[in-house]
Amino acid sequence: MNLAIRSREQYVGLADKGGVMQGAYFSRSTFLAAANDWEVAAMHAQADELSRAGVSLKVTEGSDIQKSIPCLASNISGLVEVQGEGHAVGYKVVDRFLRASGAKVICEASALKLQPGVKSGRGPTVQTSEGVIEADDVVVAAGLGSNALLPWLNLWPRRGQLIVTERRRSVYKLPGNFIFASYLLEKKKADVGQSVDSGSAARACALVIDPLPYDQYLIGGTREEDDDDQHTEFAAVQRILARAVEYMPFLGEMSVIRVFAGVRAATPDGLPYLGQVKEAPGLWVATGFEGDGICLAPLAGDAMARMMAGKDIPPGVEALAPDSPQRKRRES
Ligand SMILES: Cc1cc2nc3c(=O)[nH]c(=O)nc-3n(C[C@H](O)[C@H](O)[C@H](O)COP(=O)(O)OP(=O)(O)OC[C@H]3O[C@@H](n4cnc5c(N)ncnc54)[C@H](O)[C@@H]3O)c2cc1C
């Protein structure tokens, strides 16, 4: 959470006038919402953690909830506004960072094999589909594909199915992203290593409703363990939509134009791998970001550059070292 807050602050700085993220990052609030007693408890637990980390919150209770957000159904009994949050458009973020780096980009190439460097000698060598690349330093940042290059990382897939609505200007404009407590509960389970969705649509109830910049809504999403197949399932989509319309009835008036699935790269302890590989000179890892990689992008890139240059890193980043013995490993 602390690293995410720091990364968000970096986004704000980068999105200032003339900054590299101007037009790719927008400030807005996030709303946590809950529909029953245990969801309200989960929501307040999350809010307490945020508050301890210094985030400003606004708690709304009782009938004030529907007064402040009129499109919420009457069964929503808890609401917390998390202020100073933001929305980063993932593909724009990637494009902006790549352009700003001035790096030479070789598209449509696969890294096939990695040869570690030797102490006080040459750095790692990467065999690619476009030839061999030798470098002083190599960062493995290939999402789930990192497993093929460094199998000991043992990342595993967590699929998410998402829904996109049509554009409709006339409907109620949500003031921010809505995360329902069912989503927090699913995410917490995953972070403490409990088994979560195993591909069954029956558990597809973790709900997030996100207003997109062009009057569309992104509605998600499942968290399905050990599933790297990017297909979508009618039953899961139906279930997510039913829940979305139950909590925000105006969505029932809109048409769905697209459903899709993506796969998150998960680690056993829910933390990304960011740092140098011990005993492998010049080899670095930046992967395992699960459902937080867009949020953590500025922090991860900056911390990686600092580590490589031997500079100080933000507190907490040292705990992300990929082969630290303290980190939980997954039984194969
Ligand atoms: C449904 C869903 C919802 C999400 N919601 C959010 C959210 O709200 N907020 C958030 O912050 N994050 C979210 N994420 C997570 C975010 O998308 C990821 O954390 C992020 O994309 C990880 O970035 P990455 O660069 O590590 O990996 P990737 O985005 O997977 O990029 C890795 C790249 O490496 C390439 N590659 C793989 N193997 C090789 C190889 N051998 N050679 C060359 N290239 C290779 C791949 O093709 C890919 O382009 C979500 C993800 C999903 C699936």
The ligand as an SDF file (V2000), in Angstrom:
LIG
                    3D

 53 58  0  0  0  0  0  0  0  0999 V2000
   -8.3230   -8.0480  -15.5920 C   0  0  0  0  0  0  0  0  0  0  0  0
   -7.1590   -7.2200  -15.1600 C   0  0  0  0  0  0  0  0  0  0  0  0
   -7.3680   -6.0290  -14.4740 C   0  0  0  0  0  0  0  0  0  0  0  0
   -6.2810   -5.2530  -14.0570 C   0  0  0  0  0  0  0  0  0  0  0  0
   -6.5200   -4.0790  -13.3860 N   0  0  0  0  0  0  0  0  0  0  0  0
   -5.4640   -3.3350  -12.9780 C   0  0  0  0  0  0  0  0  0  0  0  0
   -5.6720   -2.1310  -12.2650 C   0  0  0  0  0  0  0  0  0  0  0  0
   -6.8050   -1.7100  -12.0260 O   0  0  0  0  0  0  0  0  0  0  0  0
   -4.5870   -1.4310  -11.8340 N   0  0  0  0  0  0  0  0  0  0  0  0
   -3.3130   -1.8640  -12.0730 C   0  0  0  0  0  0  0  0  0  0  0  0
   -2.3780   -1.2020  -11.6340 O   0  0  0  0  0  0  0  0  0  0  0  0
   -3.0800   -2.9990  -12.7510 N   0  0  0  0  0  0  0  0  0  0  0  0
   -4.1300   -3.7540  -13.2010 C   0  0  0  0  0  0  0  0  0  0  0  0
   -3.9020   -4.9340  -13.8540 N   0  0  0  0  0  0  0  0  0  0  0  0
   -2.5400   -5.4730  -13.8890 C   0  0  0  0  0  0  0  0  0  0  0  0
   -1.6290   -4.8980  -14.9400 C   0  0  0  0  0  0  0  0  0  0  0  0
   -2.2100   -4.9880  -16.2240 O   0  0  0  0  0  0  0  0  0  0  0  0
   -0.3220   -5.7170  -14.8570 C   0  0  0  0  0  0  0  0  0  0  0  0
    0.1530   -5.7380  -13.5290 O   0  0  0  0  0  0  0  0  0  0  0  0
    0.7280   -5.1240  -15.7670 C   0  0  0  0  0  0  0  0  0  0  0  0
    0.3060   -5.1600  -17.1040 O   0  0  0  0  0  0  0  0  0  0  0  0
    2.0370   -5.8980  -15.6210 C   0  0  0  0  0  0  0  0  0  0  0  0
    2.9730   -5.3010  -16.4670 O   0  0  0  0  0  0  0  0  0  0  0  0
    4.2730   -6.0920  -16.9070 P   0  0  0  0  0  0  0  0  0  0  0  0
    4.9910   -5.1830  -17.8310 O   0  0  0  0  0  0  0  0  0  0  0  0
    4.9670   -6.6370  -15.7020 O   0  0  0  0  0  0  0  0  0  0  0  0
    3.7350   -7.3790  -17.6960 O   0  0  0  0  0  0  0  0  0  0  0  0
    2.9120   -7.4490  -19.0300 P   0  0  0  0  0  0  0  0  0  0  0  0
    1.9500   -6.3260  -19.1380 O   0  0  0  0  0  0  0  0  0  0  0  0
    2.3960   -8.8540  -19.0770 O   0  0  0  0  0  0  0  0  0  0  0  0
    3.9950   -7.2170  -20.1690 O   0  0  0  0  0  0  0  0  0  0  0  0
    4.9760   -8.1940  -20.4410 C   0  0  0  0  0  0  0  0  0  0  0  0
    5.3110   -8.1070  -21.9150 C   0  0  0  0  0  0  0  0  0  0  0  0
    6.4000   -8.9960  -22.1730 O   0  0  0  0  0  0  0  0  0  0  0  0
    6.1280   -9.7060  -23.3730 C   0  0  0  0  0  0  0  0  0  0  0  0
    6.8610  -10.9770  -23.3220 N   0  0  0  0  0  0  0  0  0  0  0  0
    6.5600  -12.0910  -22.6130 C   0  0  0  0  0  0  0  0  0  0  0  0
    7.4920  -13.0470  -22.8200 N   0  0  0  0  0  0  0  0  0  0  0  0
    8.4000  -12.5090  -23.6780 C   0  0  0  0  0  0  0  0  0  0  0  0
    9.5840  -13.0120  -24.2650 C   0  0  0  0  0  0  0  0  0  0  0  0
   10.0560  -14.2420  -24.0130 N   0  0  0  0  0  0  0  0  0  0  0  0
   10.2670  -12.2080  -25.1110 N   0  0  0  0  0  0  0  0  0  0  0  0
    9.8250  -10.9380  -25.3900 C   0  0  0  0  0  0  0  0  0  0  0  0
    8.7060  -10.4090  -24.8350 N   0  0  0  0  0  0  0  0  0  0  0  0
    8.0050  -11.1940  -23.9900 C   0  0  0  0  0  0  0  0  0  0  0  0
    4.6240   -9.8740  -23.3900 C   0  0  0  0  0  0  0  0  0  0  0  0
    4.1750  -10.1000  -24.7010 O   0  0  0  0  0  0  0  0  0  0  0  0
    4.1660   -8.5280  -22.8250 C   0  0  0  0  0  0  0  0  0  0  0  0
    4.0470   -7.5850  -23.8480 O   0  0  0  0  0  0  0  0  0  0  0  0
   -4.9670   -5.7070  -14.3190 C   0  0  0  0  0  0  0  0  0  0  0  0
   -4.7610   -6.8950  -15.0290 C   0  0  0  0  0  0  0  0  0  0  0  0
   -5.8440   -7.6440  -15.4500 C   0  0  0  0  0  0  0  0  0  0  0  0
   -5.5990   -8.9070  -16.2100 C   0  0  0  0  0  0  0  0  0  0  0  0
  1  2  1  0
  2  3  1  0
  2 52  2  0
  3  4  2  0
  4  5  1  0
  4 50  1  0
  5  6  2  0
  6  7  1  0
  6 13  1  0
  7  8  2  0
  7  9  1  0
  9 10  1  0
 10 11  2  0
 10 12  1  0
 12 13  2  0
 13 14  1  0
 14 15  1  0
 14 50  1  0
 15 16  1  0
 16 17  1  0
 16 18  1  0
 18 19  1  0
 18 20  1  0
 20 21  1  0
 20 22  1  0
 22 23  1  0
 23 24  1  0
 24 25  2  0
 24 26  1  0
 24 27  1  0
 27 28  1  0
 28 29  2  0
 28 30  1  0
 28 31  1  0
 31 32  1  0
 32 33  1  0
 33 34  1  0
 33 48  1  0
 34 35  1  0
 35 36  1  0
 35 46  1  0
 36 37  1  0
 36 45  1  0
 37 38  2  0
 38 39  1  0
 39 40  1  0
 39 45  2  0
 40 41  1  0
 40 42  2  0
 42 43  1  0
 43 44  2  0
 44 45  1  0
 46 47  1  0
 46 48  1  0
 48 49  1  0
 50 51  2  0
 51 52  1  0
 52 53  1  0
M  END
$$$$
